[in-house]
Amino acid sequence: MSGIINLEKINPQAAKLIEPYASELVKIYQDNIVSIILTGAAAGEDYIPGISNITFLVILNNLEFKDLQKILKLSSKGITKKIAAPLLLTSTHIQTSTDVFPIEFLEMKENHLLLYGQDMLDSLEINPEHIRLFCEEQIKGKLIRIRQAYLEIGLKRKGIEALLKESLSTLTPVFRNLIRLKGKTPALKKEEVYAQLSAEFALDKDVFLAILKDTANDEKIGAQEVEVFFERYIAQIQKLAIATDQL
């Protein structure tokens, strides 16, 4: 027996990749390992086989350079199968970092699945006072970067579509926390999150949904002029930046 649990709760195609990878982590780290936790899309309903990355949080008692070296081969092999390099942290690091990474830890706390050991995320406390400032920094920072990126790739249609997908993906956790700041519980499914956010901040949800569908290869943005679409998207982010400042 590998000792890996909750595999029945995972997409079957993802589980075939997750079980041997997690088992190898247990074998490598042995007594140093506190827990292996599945995070991101594979831990919920948004996992798309062959497209979504599989992401692990691995919590160790001690973390030194040699511990990184131990899984170099495993990590390299996993990347070819859409398994991202594991996030390695210690228990102490987690407990002392929720103030500077409130959204990251809150996202993992609310969307994770324990695969091995102790579930440290369930009991993790996040101070809500840290969330609004972090959301504002992320949105305004993304707005600056996306404008600059457009100047670099604006003549390439595929580059703009990729920019939209990457931008929305990185901002989705921020959107969930803006919904929390409005006193609401954010949905787990992305399309529902975009609908909630748009209702709370009077945004055009169709812009976000179109990018999401393009990412899943269900429907292409290409049905309309990509620069017009990009303009609509950036207008929503700018509006959201102003609203966040006023919360």
C-alpha positions as a printed Julia matrix, in Angstrom:
247×3 Matrix{Float64}:
   0.0    0.0     0.0
   1.28   3.45   -0.91
  -0.46   5.26    1.94
  -1.87   7.83   -0.5
  -5.5    8.68    0.35
  -8.5   10.37   -1.29
  -7.62   9.23   -4.81
 -11.26   8.35   -5.41
 -12.12  12.06   -5.1
  -9.85  13.02   -7.99
 -10.43  12.97  -11.73
  -9.49   9.38  -12.74
  -7.02  10.53  -15.39
  -5.32  12.81  -12.88
  -5.29  10.09  -10.21
  -3.23   7.82  -12.48
  -0.5   10.45  -12.51
  -0.87  11.6    -8.91
  -0.64   8.26   -7.09
   2.82   7.15   -8.29
   4.23  10.69   -7.99
   2.98  11.17   -4.42
   4.14   7.68   -3.45
   7.62   8.47   -4.7
   7.66  11.66   -2.61
   6.85   9.62    0.5
   9.61   7.16   -0.34
  12.16   9.93   -0.89
  11.44  12.06    2.18
  10.39   9.33    4.63
  10.34  10.65    8.23
  10.96  14.24    7.13
   7.58  14.55    5.44
   4.62  16.11    7.26
   2.07  16.05    4.46
   1.4   15.95    0.74
  -1.51  18.12   -0.36
  -3.05  18.41   -3.8
  -3.92  22.0    -4.75
  -5.17  23.86   -7.79
  -7.41  22.56  -10.56
  -6.76  18.87   -9.9
  -8.15  19.25   -6.38
 -11.51  20.55   -7.67
 -13.86  20.46  -10.62
 -11.84  22.65  -13.01
  -9.27  20.01  -13.95
  -8.91  19.52  -17.72
  -6.87  16.43  -18.68
  -3.82  17.31  -20.72
  -4.28  21.04  -20.15
  -4.42  21.72  -16.41
  -1.28  21.4   -14.33
  -1.23  19.08  -11.33
   0.19  20.92   -8.33
   1.44  19.57   -5.0
   2.16  21.27   -1.7
   4.75  19.2     0.16
   5.3   20.12    3.81
   8.53  18.98    5.43
   9.89  19.19    8.96
  13.2   20.5     7.65
  14.02  21.91    4.23
  17.6   22.22    3.03
  19.25  22.4    -0.38
  19.85  18.65   -0.35
  16.1   18.15   -0.08
  15.63  19.97   -3.37
  18.3   17.85   -4.99
  16.55  14.66   -3.9
  13.6   15.21   -6.21
  15.29  16.77   -9.23
  14.72  13.69  -11.4
  11.16  13.18  -10.17
  10.31  16.83  -10.79
  11.81  16.81  -14.28
   9.9   13.66  -15.2
   6.68  15.07  -13.77
   6.87  18.28  -15.79
   6.58  16.25  -19.0
   3.24  14.94  -17.68
   1.8   18.35  -16.69
   2.85  17.89  -13.04
   4.29  21.19  -11.84
   7.41  21.23   -9.68
   6.16  20.71   -6.1
   5.88  23.64   -3.72
   8.13  22.66   -0.81
   7.56  24.42    2.52
   8.15  23.79    6.19
   5.48  23.98    8.86
   7.2   27.03   10.34
   7.32  28.82    7.0
   3.58  28.38    6.55
   2.69  29.57   10.04
   4.8   32.72    9.7
   3.88  33.7     6.12
   0.1   34.1     6.03
   0.44  37.87    6.44
   2.51  38.33    3.27
   0.79  35.61    1.21
  -2.81  35.75    2.49
  -4.52  34.94   -0.81
  -2.21  32.1    -1.76
  -2.72  30.33    1.55
  -6.44  31.05    1.67
  -6.87  29.64   -1.84
  -5.02  26.49   -0.87
  -6.99  26.21    2.36
 -10.33  26.36    0.56
  -9.4   24.22   -2.43
  -7.13  21.36   -1.49
  -7.15  17.63   -0.94
  -4.98  15.81    1.57
  -3.08  12.93   -0.01
  -0.76  11.98    2.81
  -0.04  12.89    6.45
  -1.39  15.83    8.44
  -3.73  18.43    6.95
  -2.12  21.67    8.11
  -4.26  23.87    5.87
  -7.58  23.13    7.55
  -6.56  24.83   10.81
  -4.67  27.7     9.15
  -5.93  31.17   10.16
  -5.83  34.06    7.67
  -6.23  37.64    8.9
  -8.79  39.35    6.61
  -7.09  42.72    7.14
  -4.25  41.6     4.9
  -6.5   40.61    2.0
  -7.74  43.96    0.6
  -4.28  45.5     0.33
  -2.97  42.4    -1.37
  -5.88  42.39   -3.84
  -5.28  46.04   -4.73
  -1.57  45.47   -5.29
  -2.22  42.45   -7.49
  -4.87  44.09   -9.67
  -3.01  47.37  -10.16
   0.23  45.52  -10.77
  -1.39  43.24  -13.35
  -2.95  46.25  -15.06
   0.48  47.86  -15.45
   2.09  44.65  -16.69
  -0.64  43.79  -19.18
  -0.39  47.24  -20.78
   3.36  46.87  -21.1
   3.02  43.34  -22.47
   0.59  44.58  -25.12
   3.21  47.0   -26.39
   5.62  44.09  -26.72
   3.3   41.61  -28.49
   0.39  43.72  -29.74
   1.09  42.97  -33.41
   0.8   39.22  -32.84
  -2.78  37.95  -32.52
  -1.87  34.68  -30.81
   0.29  36.58  -28.36
  -2.65  38.71  -27.28
  -4.88  35.68  -26.74
  -2.16  34.03  -24.65
  -1.78  37.23  -22.65
  -5.5   37.3   -21.89
  -5.48  33.7   -20.68
  -2.44  34.17  -18.47
  -3.79  37.39  -17.0
  -7.19  35.95  -16.13
  -5.66  32.81  -14.66
  -3.41  34.74  -12.28
  -6.18  37.13  -11.25
  -8.84  34.5   -10.52
  -7.64  33.9    -6.92
  -7.76  37.68   -6.4
 -11.33  37.76   -7.72
 -12.37  35.14   -5.16
 -10.98  37.24   -2.35
 -12.68  40.4    -3.58
 -15.93  38.46   -3.31
 -14.98  37.62    0.29
 -14.36  41.29    1.01
 -17.94  41.9    -0.11
 -19.09  39.5     2.59
 -19.94  36.67    0.19
 -18.64  33.12   -0.14
 -16.88  32.68   -3.5
 -17.85  29.74   -5.69
 -15.34  27.03   -6.53
 -16.06  26.83  -10.26
 -14.41  29.6   -12.23
 -17.41  30.53  -14.36
 -19.46  31.04  -11.19
 -16.69  33.16   -9.65
 -16.72  35.46  -12.68
 -20.5   35.76  -12.46
 -20.3   36.63   -8.74
 -17.53  39.16   -9.27
 -19.37  40.84  -12.13
 -22.56  41.1   -10.09
 -20.77  42.61   -7.09
 -18.69  45.13   -9.07
 -20.94  45.76  -12.11
 -18.53  44.19  -14.61
 -19.03  42.52  -17.98
 -18.88  38.81  -17.09
 -19.03  37.74  -20.76
 -15.46  38.99  -21.22
 -14.14  36.65  -18.53
 -16.29  33.71  -19.63
 -15.09  33.97  -23.22
 -11.45  33.76  -22.13
 -12.24  30.78  -19.91
 -13.96  28.95  -22.77
 -11.02  29.68  -25.04
  -8.67  28.17  -22.45
 -10.79  24.99  -22.4
 -10.82  24.92  -26.23
 -14.61  24.98  -26.25
 -14.96  28.3   -28.0
 -12.48  30.7   -29.52
 -12.15  34.41  -28.88
 -11.31  34.69  -32.55
 -14.96  35.19  -33.45
 -14.35  38.9   -32.88
 -11.47  41.3   -33.42
  -8.94  40.38  -30.74
  -7.87  43.97  -30.06
 -11.49  44.99  -29.46
 -11.8   42.11  -27.04
  -8.54  43.04  -25.32
  -9.84  46.59  -24.89
 -13.01  45.26  -23.23
 -10.95  43.1   -20.88
  -8.55  45.81  -19.8
 -11.49  48.16  -19.16
 -12.92  45.64  -16.68
  -9.61  45.31  -14.83
  -9.21  49.09  -14.65
 -12.74  49.45  -13.26
 -12.0   46.74  -10.71
  -8.79  48.47   -9.61
 -10.71  51.65   -8.79
 -13.39  49.71   -6.93
 -10.85  47.8    -4.85
  -9.19  51.01   -3.74
 -12.57  52.21   -2.48
 -13.46  49.1    -0.45
